[in-house]
Amino acid sequence: MTYDVAIIGAGLVGLATAHRLQTLRPDWKVCLLEKEQSIALHQSSHNSGVIHSGIYYQPGSLRAKNCLSGYALLLEFCSQHQVPFEICGKLIVATEADEIPALEKIYLRGKENGLYGLSMLDREAALEIEPNIACERAIQVPQAGIIDFRNVALTLSELVEEAGGVMLLGEEVKQIQSLATEVIIGTSGNELRSRYAVSCAGLYADKVARLTVPDLPCRILPFRGEYYDLIPERRDLVNHLIYPVPNPNFPFLGVHFTRRLHGGVEAGPNAVLAFRREGYKFADFDMVELTTTLAYRGFRKIASKYWRTGLQEMRRSLSKKKFVEALQKLVPAIVEQDVVPGRSGVRAMACDIEGNLLDDFLILEEQRIIHMVNAPSPAATACLAIGRELATKILKKEL
Ligand SMILES: Cc1cc2nc3c(=O)[nH]c(=O)nc-3n(C[C@H](O)[C@H](O)[C@H](O)COP(=O)(O)OP(=O)(O)OC[C@H]3O[C@@H](n4cnc5c(N)ncnc54)[C@H](O)[C@@H]3O)c2cc1C
């Protein structure tokens, strides 16, 4: 088979890219190659389900730009296609006075990123919204919302198929040959030709990119995020979304409370190195993947910088007591009996050889292939904007 564009990976980013390409070029033959037997089985359905406002990201970065434009596109898409969501707002809470300067920085960053309606609340005002928090001061972010991103992926996949897109499931891409006029893609069982290719392979983004960019300057490190569920009788401890002030030296937002769209409240996720890229449980282990991670200079550098935080996270993963202690910082009334173990997800984080986790989305463009190498949070919120960007880059190649 010959296609105009082959997209590798049917998560939110790949699906959104296919959808956008079909909208702009309905005459093109588009296929999606997905290694699993179903779409969106990894990060796109194992996340917190939060529609991010864009408050945290460096102004002008791809994350800031795509989160803000993706937010608007996502809400419009969901309204148009009856995908349920709720804009419930969130609080980012300084629980101690020494966190206030960092909270103020986030507030200013949000303003710089053009967020409307942000308010800096004193303790009393914050307690009116979330009566059970420990709080010195808090930012109220009215735009934040909740959604089940799997529904977004399913809707996108239906639209792609209705528009004639071909979904090739169970096809793991193992080889890519980029020629002057086409790309030849070898999968576990087949070979296909396409004029262009876009790779959106999430946790394996670096592995796929290295098929055509052998000297790729980074590797994906998998960080598992584990959640606990609040038991039904204690769900009223949390009204909306409650986040801590993130550690500025760590690229994760810290364990938080998230109300789920279809009921229930989750607490988490932590951030623990996974011993396998798709390792959803502590004991999931892949010798080759783990030794490749441990042997990577970037990982060793990061481990030497953050070993203390890493150990703390590991302890929190193994000990419910430690996990609950972190939650008690935000909601002191929570006790171990109030939570039960819940889901988990694994984040794909690109790390360079110097041990820096990349702070932005990373897109690598070649003559006939585009690789989405780093698409961490908020890429679910931003997927429609990223899809637009990747589709535009492909169409420019036609000029
Ligand atoms: C715990 C956690 C919480 C998060 N919370 C949020 C949140 O609240 N809000 C938010 O906006 N973002 C959140 N994110 C981030 C968001 O989920 C991801 O950034 C986003 O889903 C990335 O989508 P993707 O399509 O790039 O990757 P994925 O969804 O991982 O899709 C990649 C696809 O590529 C396929 N694939 C891989 N290799 C190959 C190959 N060789 N051949 C064929 N197919 C292949 C995989 O099977 C997979 O289906 C969270 C992520 C995690 C893990």
The ligand as an SDF file (V2000), in Angstrom:
LIG
                    3D

 53 58  0  0  0  0  0  0  0  0999 V2000
    0.4450    9.8930   34.9030 C   0  0  0  0  0  0  0  0  0  0  0  0
    0.2160   10.9200   33.8350 C   0  0  0  0  0  0  0  0  0  0  0  0
   -0.6070   12.0200   34.1040 C   0  0  0  0  0  0  0  0  0  0  0  0
   -0.8350   12.9810   33.1070 C   0  0  0  0  0  0  0  0  0  0  0  0
   -1.7620   13.9660   33.3200 N   0  0  0  0  0  0  0  0  0  0  0  0
   -2.0680   14.8130   32.3180 C   0  0  0  0  0  0  0  0  0  0  0  0
   -3.1310   15.7550   32.4670 C   0  0  0  0  0  0  0  0  0  0  0  0
   -3.8430   15.7530   33.4610 O   0  0  0  0  0  0  0  0  0  0  0  0
   -3.3590   16.6220   31.4570 N   0  0  0  0  0  0  0  0  0  0  0  0
   -2.6070   16.6290   30.3100 C   0  0  0  0  0  0  0  0  0  0  0  0
   -2.8410   17.4710   29.4490 O   0  0  0  0  0  0  0  0  0  0  0  0
   -1.6080   15.7180   30.1260 N   0  0  0  0  0  0  0  0  0  0  0  0
   -1.3550   14.8010   31.0770 C   0  0  0  0  0  0  0  0  0  0  0  0
   -0.3980   13.8370   30.8930 N   0  0  0  0  0  0  0  0  0  0  0  0
    0.3670   13.8400   29.6510 C   0  0  0  0  0  0  0  0  0  0  0  0
   -0.4130   13.2580   28.4710 C   0  0  0  0  0  0  0  0  0  0  0  0
   -1.1680   12.1280   28.8400 O   0  0  0  0  0  0  0  0  0  0  0  0
    0.5800   12.8950   27.3630 C   0  0  0  0  0  0  0  0  0  0  0  0
    1.4320   14.0010   27.1630 O   0  0  0  0  0  0  0  0  0  0  0  0
   -0.1240   12.5870   26.0450 C   0  0  0  0  0  0  0  0  0  0  0  0
   -1.1140   11.6100   26.2300 O   0  0  0  0  0  0  0  0  0  0  0  0
    0.8930   12.1270   25.0050 C   0  0  0  0  0  0  0  0  0  0  0  0
    0.1930   11.5770   23.9220 O   0  0  0  0  0  0  0  0  0  0  0  0
    0.9850   10.7900   22.8040 P   0  0  0  0  0  0  0  0  0  0  0  0
    0.0250   10.5130   21.7050 O   0  0  0  0  0  0  0  0  0  0  0  0
    2.2360   11.5600   22.4650 O   0  0  0  0  0  0  0  0  0  0  0  0
    1.5210    9.4710   23.5120 O   0  0  0  0  0  0  0  0  0  0  0  0
    0.7920    8.0620   23.8370 P   0  0  0  0  0  0  0  0  0  0  0  0
   -0.5840    8.2550   24.2980 O   0  0  0  0  0  0  0  0  0  0  0  0
    1.7170    7.3210   24.7280 O   0  0  0  0  0  0  0  0  0  0  0  0
    0.7100    7.3630   22.4280 O   0  0  0  0  0  0  0  0  0  0  0  0
    1.8450    6.8330   21.7560 C   0  0  0  0  0  0  0  0  0  0  0  0
    1.3820    5.6500   20.9410 C   0  0  0  0  0  0  0  0  0  0  0  0
    2.4500    5.1890   20.1290 O   0  0  0  0  0  0  0  0  0  0  0  0
    2.3900    3.7720   20.0910 C   0  0  0  0  0  0  0  0  0  0  0  0
    3.7140    3.2790   19.6850 N   0  0  0  0  0  0  0  0  0  0  0  0
    4.8750    3.3710   20.3740 C   0  0  0  0  0  0  0  0  0  0  0  0
    5.8810    2.8080   19.6760 N   0  0  0  0  0  0  0  0  0  0  0  0
    5.3530    2.3740   18.5150 C   0  0  0  0  0  0  0  0  0  0  0  0
    5.8940    1.7140   17.3740 C   0  0  0  0  0  0  0  0  0  0  0  0
    7.1890    1.3800   17.2810 N   0  0  0  0  0  0  0  0  0  0  0  0
    5.0630    1.3700   16.3530 N   0  0  0  0  0  0  0  0  0  0  0  0
    3.7250    1.6940   16.4150 C   0  0  0  0  0  0  0  0  0  0  0  0
    3.1620    2.3110   17.4870 N   0  0  0  0  0  0  0  0  0  0  0  0
    3.9690    2.6610   18.5090 C   0  0  0  0  0  0  0  0  0  0  0  0
    1.9860    3.4000   21.5120 C   0  0  0  0  0  0  0  0  0  0  0  0
    1.4690    2.0870   21.6100 O   0  0  0  0  0  0  0  0  0  0  0  0
    0.9590    4.4830   21.8190 C   0  0  0  0  0  0  0  0  0  0  0  0
   -0.3510    4.0780   21.4640 O   0  0  0  0  0  0  0  0  0  0  0  0
   -0.1780   12.8620   31.8520 C   0  0  0  0  0  0  0  0  0  0  0  0
    0.6260   11.7430   31.5820 C   0  0  0  0  0  0  0  0  0  0  0  0
    0.7880   10.7640   32.5500 C   0  0  0  0  0  0  0  0  0  0  0  0
    1.5630    9.5330   32.2050 C   0  0  0  0  0  0  0  0  0  0  0  0
  1  2  1  0
  2  3  1  0
  2 52  2  0
  3  4  2  0
  4  5  1  0
  4 50  1  0
  5  6  2  0
  6  7  1  0
  6 13  1  0
  7  8  2  0
  7  9  1  0
  9 10  1  0
 10 11  2  0
 10 12  1  0
 12 13  2  0
 13 14  1  0
 14 15  1  0
 14 50  1  0
 15 16  1  0
 16 17  1  0
 16 18  1  0
 18 19  1  0
 18 20  1  0
 20 21  1  0
 20 22  1  0
 22 23  1  0
 23 24  1  0
 24 25  2  0
 24 26  1  0
 24 27  1  0
 27 28  1  0
 28 29  2  0
 28 30  1  0
 28 31  1  0
 31 32  1  0
 32 33  1  0
 33 34  1  0
 33 48  1  0
 34 35  1  0
 35 36  1  0
 35 46  1  0
 36 37  1  0
 36 45  1  0
 37 38  2  0
 38 39  1  0
 39 40  1  0
 39 45  2  0
 40 41  1  0
 40 42  2  0
 42 43  1  0
 43 44  2  0
 44 45  1  0
 46 47  1  0
 46 48  1  0
 48 49  1  0
 50 51  2  0
 51 52  1  0
 52 53  1  0
M  END
$$$$
